[in-house]
């Protein structure tokens, strides 16, 4: 995969500031540590993942602290990204054409903004998951909060924690795959900028907004309106 | 200890070593009707297992310590009630129950434990904690239907009654059994203990304890610590669960969820990879202006802007080329 933005005669468009990138990668690194150590507690097939945090005991000790760190990182990230993830008019139509998106028939897709609806849905899933994981994680943090919650509460909390973590991990696998799938995305999060072509092709609404042009000009092509057959 | 008699091992998906597993299932029978509350069993437990619990404060009851602790594996619980049956009917009645691990045939602690080999069940039925492998997560506490395991605050390991597995393995009875002055605690094969219990229950019935019975709950597959209760129809009176079983929450969490979620995560990852193989990456067009430095920038180059406007004007609305507009 090409981690470098294509060389062009003009500078790219800034998609992520260095602050956002650092914020994202701190969240991502802590997520990986949490997912691996958490899976180790979930299924014996993953128990060897306890080594990423220095062994089984250290995983038990560090997992909750890393979790709090990830929550704080993600909270800042989520606040930064909140306004860009509002549902917009074209998003519903985009979702109806998800098959076109998946099959790379990009020219049929309605122009969308900085994030496509798939990214937005994943954003909401992440927000909900992180809140649930924090709340249930506090309950099952035995060494600090063990005495405050009765056993039946623990049972509910640990089940919710596991199921939520499963949803989040599955979501992040999709997130990572999408970044590999859509060329230029990883470079955007590593280097901060995207090419004009990338922005115009994948996020025409955002490109129009960034360049002050109208979407029709940006697309330079008719948008197939599937709602009218 | 040669651990080749293990029939269940926590967080293990292959058979544990069990060639030497033809032991007879054992059981401890606690006859509550014979207990005088002397706490000799508590002392014997502490003596044999080298445990010392911290001296607590008196809150007006005889229970001391007030609850099971990481270093108090058995506790006498005192219940002062009005007898509903038996010779003391209508009068004050002491019921004293020796609390501790029940050694379930289907141990909830073992089911919940994430650490391979931290909890084992021997062929004789004893459920034992292997502290070397314990990671201190407390899942055993979450899994136990009887609220027995306790996490140590000093080493963060879980502890509970071992049924004196070290003594039993060399043919001795547990320390509490050895010391009980009234014979209220008995030990032997589970079958023998059940027979012993039924004889005793007949005796208690004849003395008017019409609800006397054996507490060997089927919901956890039976237990290797059993009680003869004066009122077996109301075990909740002595703080025993009425029909204990592994909580459905725990079964779901450490049952079906485990293989399903694991499979699903693998499927999502594989699905992504196969999508890449079949459909390929999503690229912006490679013949885009950005890719060719010889093409003037349509946004900044005046000629290019004019050219683009002229082209657009000429072609009108009929864009028949799906390429990039410039």
Interface residues (C-beta under 8 A of the other chain):
Chain A: X6 X7 X8 X9 X10 X40 X41 X42 X43 X44 X45 X46 X47 X50 X56 X57 X59 X60 X102 X103 X104 X106 X107 X140 X142 X143 X146 X151 X152 X154 X155 X156 X158 X159 X162 X163 X166 X169 X170 X173 X174 X176 X177 X180 X181 X182 X183 X184 X195 X196 X197 X198 X200 X201 X202 X211 X217 X219 X220 X221 X222
Chain B: X11 X12 X13 X114 X115 X116 X133 X135 X136 X137 X138 X139 X141 X142 X144 X147 X151 X156 X247 X249 X250 X252 X253 X257 X258 X259 X261 X262 X264 X265 X268 X269 X272 X273 X275 X276 X279 X280 X281 X282 X283 X284 X285 X288 X289 X290 X291 X293 X297 X299 X300 X317 X319 X322 X324 X325 X326
